Amino acid sequence: MADSGARVIEDSNSRIRKRVAVIGAGIVGVSTAIWLMRDGHEVVLIDRSAPGEGTSHGNGGVLASCSIVPITVPGLLAKAPRMLLDPNQPLFLKWSYLPRLAPWLIRYLGNGKAEAVKRRATAMHALVGDSLADHQALAAGTGAESFVVPSDYLFLYNDRAHFAGDAFGWSVRKEHGIEWDVLEGKAFNDYDPSYGPDLTCAVRLKDHGRITDPGRYVKALAAHAEAGGARLVKGEATDFAREGGKVSGVRVGGETIACDAVVLATGVWSRALARKLGVEAPLESERGYHLELWEPNIMPRSPVMVASGKFVATPMEGRLRLAGIVEFGGLEAPPSRAPFALLERNIRMAIPGIAWKDKTEWMGHRPSMADSLPVIAEAPGLGGAFLGFGHDHVGLTAGPRTGRLLAQIIGGTTPNIDLAPYRANRFQ
């Protein structure tokens, strides 16, 4: 069945109005839809599930403007084997998956050199450096504003020497103008007395933010888009219709949804459809875990990254969400038990005496590119096809800016940042 809906028209201001199919209703896809509609385009939002129920639901909830340093830093390659064998380290591997993972993993670890890290940091700072303002601009007038809360963001260390061990990452942040102050002893305790005696040094970054319920936030944004005229389609996009070297539709089940442009924003599931657009994306799942502690007796003042365990603890509506862990094991394997146990051990060490009424567990898939940079570009193999995926740990943080950039290039506006680092053909 073909959908012969509206096609390119010219409005009264001589601006081209396109019909754009956005595949993926997570934070990147929904952000793209809203910015496209604000620019006057018609939008069809396609997802196999409801909006905000995938990776966007389960993230750490921090608008982490400082998160420009990738996981792969100098020294990681030497540490990784020991980390994989230590149940108290936040790195896990399903060993049966290693043969399939190995080619990607070699490329991924190969980007741990200092110069590669600095190039990635420059590109990521352009995407996430104003994340709080980006989310506030996206949410304005949508009914989702209350989920966006300005806050500090703290990195917690055992002591000053422990902090000094992360000097390389902090030096990279400093090069990009990121500022912080260090709280120790009484100053840290006065700021937030939640933490135990093993954590004596906090790095406080101001002008960050948090989302108090990421899943509901994305759903509220999607509801706003639908109320404004976007069509929501629940189904699996499987291919693209082509006409004259350009995209003319998206195949969803037995229907071809006509469009003038398409955006692929399905996170780690983007690889197969990207291949149909001529893009071979070295994309892998970084399986992430979260543990939510409902009605805890101790609630931290601000979201924190506990450096020793590489996990985030974020105050949310009615609960404290613990998120982190990297596990490589592909898309099909069930969740492992060890990461949940590690998150619980870690929060008990960080906040002695913490108790809660109930807990919930979640595992999802971060979309990680081999060079830790997303793809934000037009596909070189088909006119009118655009890509926005691969944000690894900062999909929520970078979602609104990514959506704005995609809307701009679809509408023919030149963005004010260099898009070359995110080009689709950089691996070919």
C-alpha positions in Angstrom: 0.0 0.0 0.0 1.5 3.4 -1.0 1.0 6.6 1.1 0.6 9.4 -1.4 0.7 12.2 1.1 2.0 15.7 0.7 5.2 16.3 -1.1 7.6 19.2 -1.5 5.6 22.5 -1.7 6.6 26.1 -1.6 5.1 28.2 1.2 4.2 31.9 1.1 7.7 32.9 2.2 9.2 31.0 -0.8 10.7 28.4 1.6 10.7 24.8 0.5 8.4 22.7 2.8 9.4 19.0 2.8 7.8 15.9 4.0 10.4 14.2 6.2 10.3 10.6 7.6 12.3 10.3 10.8 13.1 6.7 11.7 13.6 6.4 15.4 11.7 8.0 18.3 14.4 8.3 20.8 15.9 11.7 21.9 17.7 12.2 18.6 14.8 11.4 16.3 12.2 13.3 18.4 14.5 16.3 18.6 15.0 16.2 14.8 11.2 16.0 14.3 10.5 19.0 16.5 13.2 21.2 14.9 12.0 20.2 11.4 8.4 21.2 12.3 9.6 24.5 13.7 11.2 25.1 10.4 7.9 24.5 8.6 8.4 20.9 7.4 5.9 18.0 7.7 7.1 15.0 9.7 6.3 11.3 9.9 8.0 9.8 13.0 8.5 6.0 12.7 9.5 3.6 15.4 9.0 -0.1 16.1 8.0 0.8 19.7 6.5 3.8 21.4 8.7 7.0 21.7 11.3 7.1 24.5 11.3 3.3 25.3 14.7 2.3 24.1 18.1 3.7 25.1 16.7 7.1 25.7 14.6 5.7 28.5 17.5 4.1 30.4 20.3 6.6 30.2 22.0 8.3 33.2 19.9 11.4 32.9 22.8 13.9 33.1 23.2 16.7 30.6 26.9 16.2 30.7 28.5 19.1 28.8 31.9 18.1 30.2 31.7 14.6 28.7 34.0 15.2 25.7 36.6 12.6 26.7 35.9 9.2 25.3 36.2 5.8 27.1 39.3 5.1 25.0 42.1 7.1 26.5 45.9 6.5 26.7 46.6 3.5 29.0 43.2 1.8 28.5 44.6 -0.9 26.3 47.1 -2.0 29.1 44.4 -1.9 31.8 41.6 -3.7 29.9 42.7 -7.3 30.4 42.9 -6.9 34.2 39.6 -5.0 34.3 37.8 -7.8 32.4 39.0 -10.3 35.0 38.1 -8.2 38.1 34.4 -8.4 39.1 34.7 -5.1 40.8 35.7 -3.2 37.6 33.0 -1.7 35.4 34.0 -3.5 32.2 32.4 -6.8 31.2 32.6 -9.1 28.2 30.5 -12.0 27.1 33.4 -14.1 25.9 31.4 -16.0 23.3 30.9 -12.7 21.5 34.6 -11.9 21.3 35.2 -13.4 17.8 32.5 -11.2 16.3 33.6 -8.2 18.4 37.3 -8.4 17.7 37.6 -6.5 14.4 35.6 -3.6 15.8 37.3 -3.7 19.1 40.8 -3.4 17.5 39.7 -0.3 15.7 38.0 1.1 18.9 41.1 0.6 21.1 43.3 1.9 18.4 41.7 5.3 18.9 43.1 5.6 22.5 46.1 7.7 21.4 46.3 11.2 22.8 45.9 13.0 19.5 42.8 10.9 18.6 41.3 11.7 22.0 41.9 15.4 21.5 40.3 15.4 18.0 37.3 13.6 19.3 37.0 16.1 22.3 37.0 19.0 19.9 34.2 17.5 17.8 32.2 16.5 20.8 32.5 19.9 22.6 30.7 21.4 19.6 27.8 19.0 20.1 27.5 19.0 23.9 29.1 22.2 25.2 25.8 24.0 25.6 23.6 21.0 26.4 21.5 22.6 29.1 20.6 25.5 26.9 20.0 23.1 24.0 17.5 21.1 26.0 15.8 24.2 27.4 15.4 25.5 23.8 14.0 22.2 22.6 11.6 21.8 25.5 10.3 25.4 25.4 6.5 25.4 24.8 6.2 21.6 24.6 5.0 20.6 28.1 8.3 18.9 28.8 10.0 21.9 30.4 9.6 20.6 33.9 11.8 17.6 33.2 14.9 19.8 32.5 16.6 20.9 35.8 19.7 23.0 36.0 22.3 21.5 38.3 25.9 21.0 39.2 27.7 17.8 38.1 30.3 16.3 40.4 33.1 13.8 39.9 33.9 12.1 43.1 37.4 10.8 44.0 38.8 9.0 46.9 41.3 11.8 47.5 43.4 14.4 45.7 45.9 11.8 44.4 43.1 9.8 42.9 41.9 13.0 41.1 45.4 13.6 39.9 45.4 10.2 38.2 42.8 11.6 35.8 45.0 14.5 34.8 45.0 13.8 31.1 41.2 14.0 30.8 40.9 17.1 32.9 43.7 18.8 30.8 41.6 18.0 27.7 38.6 19.6 29.2 40.6 22.7 30.3 41.8 23.2 26.7 38.1 23.6 25.8 37.4 26.2 28.4 35.6 23.9 30.8 36.0 25.1 34.4 35.6 23.5 37.7 36.4 23.8 41.4 37.6 21.2 43.8 35.8 20.5 47.1 37.6 18.7 49.9 37.1 17.9 53.5 34.6 20.3 55.2 33.8 22.1 52.0 32.7 18.9 50.3 30.7 17.7 53.4 29.0 21.1 53.7 28.0 20.9 50.0 26.6 17.4 50.4 26.9 15.2 53.5 25.5 12.1 51.7 28.8 10.4 51.0 31.0 8.2 53.1 34.6 8.8 54.4 36.2 7.0 51.5 35.2 9.8 49.1 37.0 13.0 50.2 37.5 14.9 46.9 34.8 16.3 44.6 35.3 18.1 41.3 32.3 20.4 40.8 31.2 21.5 37.4 28.6 24.2 37.2 26.0 25.0 34.5 25.1 21.4 33.8 21.7 19.8 34.1 19.7 16.7 34.6 16.5 15.2 33.2 14.2 14.0 36.0 12.6 11.2 34.0 14.3 10.6 30.6 11.7 8.2 29.2 8.7 10.5 30.1 10.6 13.5 28.8 11.0 12.0 25.4 7.4 10.9 25.4 6.3 14.4 26.3 8.3 15.8 23.4 6.9 13.3 21.0 3.3 14.0 22.2 4.0 17.7 21.5 5.2 16.8 18.0 2.1 14.7 17.4 -0.2 17.4 18.7 1.4 19.8 16.2 0.7 17.6 13.3 3.4 14.9 13.2 2.2 11.5 12.2 3.4 8.7 14.5 3.8 5.3 12.8 4.5 2.2 14.9 6.4 -0.4 12.8 9.7 -1.6 11.5 11.4 0.4 8.8 13.0 -2.2 6.4 14.1 -0.3 3.3 13.8 2.8 1.2 12.0 3.6 -2.0 14.1 5.4 -4.6 13.3 7.6 -7.5 15.9 9.3 -9.8 18.7 8.8 -7.3 16.8 10.2 -4.4 14.8 8.8 -1.6 11.1 8.8 -2.3 9.7 6.7 0.6 10.3 4.4 3.6 9.0 0.8 3.6 7.3 0.0 6.9 5.6 -3.4 6.9 3.3 -3.5 3.9 3.2 0.3 3.4 5.5 2.6 1.6 5.4 6.0 3.3 6.1 8.7 0.8 8.6 11.4 1.7 11.1 13.9 0.3 13.8 13.2 2.9 14.5 10.6 5.5 16.4 10.7 8.8 17.9 7.4 10.2 18.2 7.8 14.0 17.8 4.3 15.4 20.9 4.2 17.5 22.7 0.9 17.6 20.1 -0.6 15.3 21.1 1.8 12.5 23.8 -0.3 10.9 21.6 -2.5 8.6 19.6 0.4 7.2 22.7 2.6 6.9 24.2 -0.2 4.7 21.2 0.2 2.4 22.2 3.8 2.0 25.7 3.0 1.1 27.2 3.6 4.5 29.3 0.9 6.3 29.2 2.1 9.9 31.5 0.4 12.4 28.8 0.4 15.1 28.7 -1.8 18.1 26.5 -2.0 21.3 28.0 -0.9 24.5 25.5 -2.6 26.8 24.7 -0.3 29.6 22.9 -1.0 32.9 20.9 1.0 35.3 19.6 0.3 38.8 16.9 2.5 40.2 16.5 2.8 44.0 13.0 4.0 44.8 12.3 6.3 47.8 15.9 6.2 49.1 16.5 7.5 52.6 19.4 9.5 51.3 19.2 11.6 48.1 22.3 13.3 46.8 22.1 17.0 46.0 23.4 16.7 42.4 24.2 14.1 39.9 27.6 12.6 40.4 30.1 10.4 38.6 31.9 8.1 41.2 35.2 7.8 39.5 36.3 4.6 41.3 33.3 2.7 39.9 32.8 4.7 36.7 29.0 5.0 37.4 26.6 7.9 37.6 24.1 8.5 40.4 21.3 10.9 39.4 18.4 12.2 41.5 15.2 11.6 39.6 11.5 11.7 40.4 11.0 9.4 43.3 14.2 7.5 42.9 18.0 7.5 42.5 19.2 6.1 39.2 22.6 4.4 39.1 23.8 4.0 35.6 27.1 3.0 34.0 29.0 -0.2 33.3 30.3 -1.2 29.8 29.6 -4.7 28.7 30.3 -6.0 25.2 28.0 -8.8 24.2 26.0 -7.8 21.2 22.3 -7.2 20.8 20.8 -10.6 21.5 22.2 -11.9 24.8 20.1 -11.4 27.9 21.3 -9.1 30.7 24.1 -10.3 33.0 23.6 -10.3 36.7 27.1 -9.2 37.7 26.7 -5.5 36.6 23.6 -5.0 38.7 25.3 -6.5 41.7 28.3 -4.2 41.1 26.2 -1.1 40.9 24.6 -2.0 44.3 27.9 -2.7 45.9 29.3 0.6 44.6 26.4 2.7 45.9 26.7 1.1 49.3 30.4 2.0 49.4 29.8 5.5 48.2 26.8 6.2 50.5 27.0 4.0 53.6 23.6 3.6 55.2 21.6 4.1 52.1 18.4 2.1 52.0 15.4 2.1 49.7 11.9 0.7 49.4 12.1 -1.0 46.0 14.5 -1.3 43.1 14.2 -1.8 39.3 16.7 -3.0 36.8 17.3 -2.2 33.1 19.8 -3.0 30.4 20.1 -1.2 27.1 22.4 -0.6 24.1 24.5 2.4 23.7 25.4 3.0 20.0 29.2 3.2 19.9 31.2 4.0 16.8 34.8 2.7 16.5 36.1 6.3 16.7 33.6 7.4 19.4 32.0 10.0 17.2 28.5 10.0 15.9 27.4 10.2 12.2 25.5 13.4 11.5 25.4 13.8 7.7 23.7 13.2 4.4 24.2 9.7 3.1 26.5 9.8 0.1 24.7 7.0 -1.7 21.2 8.4 -1.9 20.0 12.0 -2.2 17.7 13.1 0.6 18.8 10.5 3.1 20.3 11.7 6.4 21.9 10.0 9.3 22.1 10.8 13.0 23.4 8.0 15.2 26.4 6.7 17.2 26.5 9.0 20.2 27.7 6.3 22.7 27.4 7.7 26.2 26.1 11.2 25.3 23.0 10.5 23.2 20.7 12.4 25.7 23.2 15.2 26.1 23.7 15.7 22.4 20.2 14.9 21.1 18.8 18.4 20.8 21.9 19.8 19.1 22.0 16.8 16.7 18.4 17.2 15.8 18.9 20.9 15.1 21.8 20.3 12.9 19.9 17.7 10.9 17.0 20.0 10.5 19.3 22.7 9.3 21.0 20.6 6.6 17.7 19.2 5.4 16.4 22.7 5.1 19.4 23.9 3.2 20.8 26.1 6.1 24.5 26.0 6.8 25.2 25.0 10.4 27.5 27.2 12.5 29.8 24.2 13.3 32.1 22.1 11.1 30.3 18.9 10.3 33.3 17.2 8.8 34.2 15.1 11.9 30.7 13.5 11.7 30.7 12.7 8.0 29.2 9.4 6.9 32.0 8.2 4.6 34.9 8.8 7.0 35.5 5.0 7.4 35.4 4.2 3.6 
